Amino acid sequence: MIVVTRKKGDSKDSLFRKFTKVFIDEEIVDTIRDRLFYKKPSLKRREHEKERLQNRNKRRSSR
C-alpha cells in the first residue's frame, strides 16, 4: 500500500506528484499488466531468456 504524508505547505498537486512517483517506482502498473492475462509457461520462459540476454549484452557493451 502506498502512503504519502502531507507536510505543511504541500499543495494537492505536489502530493499527487509524490504519489505518482512512488506508484511508478513500486512498479505496480507493470505487475498488474503482467497478471491481467494468462501467459503460457513457454512464453514466460522465452521472455525471461530474452531479458536475460539483453541484460548480458548491456553489461558486455559497458565494459
N, C-alpha and C positions, 0 to 999 in steps of 0.2 A: 504494500500500500504506500502510495506517495503522499507525503505530508509536507506542505510548505507553510512555514510560520510567518506571520506578518510582523514586521518590525515597524517601529514608529517612523512615520514619514514615507512608507511604501505606498504606492498607488496601486490600483487594481491592475493596471497594465503591467507594472513591474512584477506583481505577484503572478500574473498569467505567464509572463516570460520565464520566470523562475520555474514554474510548474512545467511548462513546455520543455525546458532544457532538461529537467530531471526525467521527464517522461521519455524523451529521446535517449538519454544516457542509459536508462534502465532497459532499453530495447524491448519495451512492452509491445509495441506495434509489430515488430518482427516476429515475436513469439506468437502473437495472435494470428498473424498471417500464416505462419507455419502450421498451426493447429487447426486452421479453418477447414482444410481439405485433407483427405486421406492420401498419403503417399505410399506407394508400394515400397517394400524394403529394398528392392533392387534399385529403385530410383534414388532412395536416400543414400545408398552405398555409392552410387555413381556421383551424386552431388558432393558427398563428403570427399571422395577421391579427387574430384576436380578442384575443390577448395584447397585440399592438402597440396596438390601440385602447384597451384597458384602461389601459395604461401612459400613453398620451397623455392620457386623461381624468383620471387621478390627478394628472398634472403640472398640468393646467389648473385643477383644483379647489384645488390647494395654493397657487396664486398669489393 
